[in-house]
Amino acid sequence: MAKAGLLDGLEATTTAPLIERLKETAPRTRVVSDKRFVDNGKIITTAGLSSGIDGSLHIIERLYGRGTAEMDALVMEYNWDPESKFVRAALADKYLPNQYDIESVTQSWVPVSRSGGTDRWESKWSITSEASPSEVLEHVEAAFPHSDYFPRVKKIKWEKQGEEKSSDRAKSRWRFADENGNPWSGIISVDPVVGQKNAYIVSVEVERLKRTSFAIRATTLQSQWSGAWLWFSTRQSTIFTLTSS
């Protein structure tokens, strides 16, 4: 539809990994990543997988009413929420690499958890490795300069802010700006599993920072500087007056 120009001037969405491609294919389309489906009247587009079910139930609701749509969802044993805001393309995991090249330093790499929302995300893995925590950390960090490892947001740039390393653990802190210029922080850590040799938990976490905190900090610094300048000016005036007298 996009290549045929049917979406020109309309709002549309698609499955999370293809959002960027749709933007490139349909530059005249307002591509959104925070809706499960978009209804343009004659054309309805949906995000991936279960969002397609929501789009279908929405059509049934339009044609036959809410009750019929709810009955069909019940028959399907589908927990339909017409107002659901859960959209994979909007989740903050898009700011993490989709792969890590650490096979050379690990014997196993098992997912432990993947959780978060639109403002925060944390992914954890359990690994076994004879390499030091610092070496494991370096291999995890090596994924971040690769734009190909960020298929959903290729233009972000992680910048390292500092690191902490010891014989049994390692951590690095990062900053980046998202596609809308919002500031984010990131933490990559390698921590030992108590009681298990060569066993570690690797965690990669991102969190959006509130712009207000920067504004407050800037205002505070400005106030401090203004106060210092006022004190200095007053002192200079006093000294000048005493000297003149």
CORMOSUL-V796706 format. One line per field, one symbol per residue. ss: DSSP state (H for helix, E for strand, C for the rest). burial: 1 if it has 24 or more other ideal C-beta (glycine too) atoms within 12 Angstrom, else 0. A space follows every 50 residues. Layout:
BEGIN
ss=???
burial=???
END
This chain:
BEGIN
ss=CCCCCCCCCCEECCCHHHHHHHHHHCCCCEECCCCCEEECCCCEEECCCH HHHHHHHHHHHHHHCHHHHHHHHHHCCCCCCCCCCCCHHHCHHHHCCCCC CCHHHCCEEEEEEEEECCCEEEEEEEEECCCCHHHHHHHHHCCCCCHHHC CCCCCCCCEEEEEEECCCCEEEEEEEECCCCCEEEEEEEEEECCCCCCEE EEEEEEEECCHHHHHHHHHHHHHHHHHHHHHHHHHHHHHHHHHHC
burial=01000010011111110111011001001011111111000011111101 10111011011000000010011000000100000011111111111101 01001100100000010100111111101010110111111011000011 11100101000000000011111111010000111111111110000011 111111110000000000000000000000000000000000000
END
